[in-house]
């Protein structure tokens, strides 16, 4: 399946003949009446990873929902360069692809 933004399609082009107009009108109708899907917009975030001195754990939370995943997050490296290897937040589903500020 491939989702598209039908509202963003640019259907404005030169119509020189009646056949061109008919073709353009048919294409516009196919798009207008095409079946739609029930989709949710993807949230994008990043892991906030901080040192938790004396515990041997990192403090890890989602930038979108603020949930703490410290006890279960698979981390590599050492603070402040630690990285969580999960691509998505297990609580809110945010895709962790935002760049560091």
C-alpha positions in Angstrom: 0.0 0.0 0.0 1.2 3.5 -0.8 -0.4 6.5 0.9 -0.5 9.8 -1.0 -1.8 13.3 -0.2 -4.4 13.7 -2.9 -5.1 17.3 -1.8 -1.5 18.2 -2.5 -1.6 16.9 -6.1 -1.3 19.6 -8.7 -3.8 18.9 -11.4 -3.4 22.4 -13.1 -2.0 21.9 -16.5 -2.7 23.2 -20.0 -5.8 21.7 -21.6 -5.6 22.2 -25.3 -8.4 19.9 -26.6 -11.7 18.5 -25.5 -10.0 15.1 -25.1 -7.4 16.6 -22.8 -10.1 18.2 -20.7 -12.0 14.9 -20.5 -8.8 13.0 -19.5 -8.0 15.6 -16.8 -11.6 15.5 -15.5 -11.5 11.7 -15.4 -8.2 11.7 -13.5 -9.5 14.2 -11.0 -12.6 12.1 -10.4 -10.5 8.9 -9.9 -8.5 10.7 -7.3 -11.5 12.3 -5.6 -13.4 9.1 -5.2 -10.5 6.8 -4.5 -10.8 4.7 -1.4 -9.1 6.1 1.7 -7.4 4.6 4.7 -7.8 5.2 8.4 -4.3 6.4 9.1 -2.7 8.3 12.0 -0.1 11.0 11.5 3.4 9.8 12.6 4.8 11.5 15.7 8.5 12.2 15.6 10.7 12.5 18.7 14.0 11.7 20.2 15.3 9.8 23.3 16.4 12.1 26.1 19.2 10.2 27.8 20.9 11.4 31.0 23.3 9.9 33.4 21.8 8.5 36.6 24.9 8.6 38.9 25.6 5.7 41.3 22.8 3.5 39.9 24.4 1.9 36.8 21.3 3.0 34.8 20.7 5.8 32.3 17.7 8.0 32.7 15.8 7.6 29.4 12.5 9.3 28.4 10.5 10.0 25.3 10.6 13.6 24.1 7.0 13.3 22.9 5.1 11.7 25.7 7.6 12.1 28.6 7.3 8.4 29.6 10.3 7.0 31.4 11.6 3.8 29.8 14.8 3.7 32.0 14.3 0.1 33.2 13.7 -1.5 29.8 15.5 0.7 27.3 18.4 -1.1 25.5 21.3 1.5 25.5 24.7 1.5 24.0 27.6 3.8 24.9 28.1 6.0 27.9 26.4 9.3 28.8 26.3 11.9 27.3 26.8 9.9 24.1 24.5 7.0 25.1 22.0 5.9 22.4 18.8 4.0 22.8 18.5 1.3 20.1 14.7 1.4 20.0 13.4 3.1 16.8 9.9 3.8 18.4 8.6 4.7 21.8 6.8 1.7 23.3 4.3 4.0 25.0 3.2 6.6 22.4 4.6 5.0 19.2 6.7 8.1 18.3 9.3 7.4 15.6 12.7 8.3 17.1 14.3 10.1 14.2 14.5 13.7 15.3 18.1 15.1 15.2 19.7 16.4 18.3 19.5 20.2 18.8 
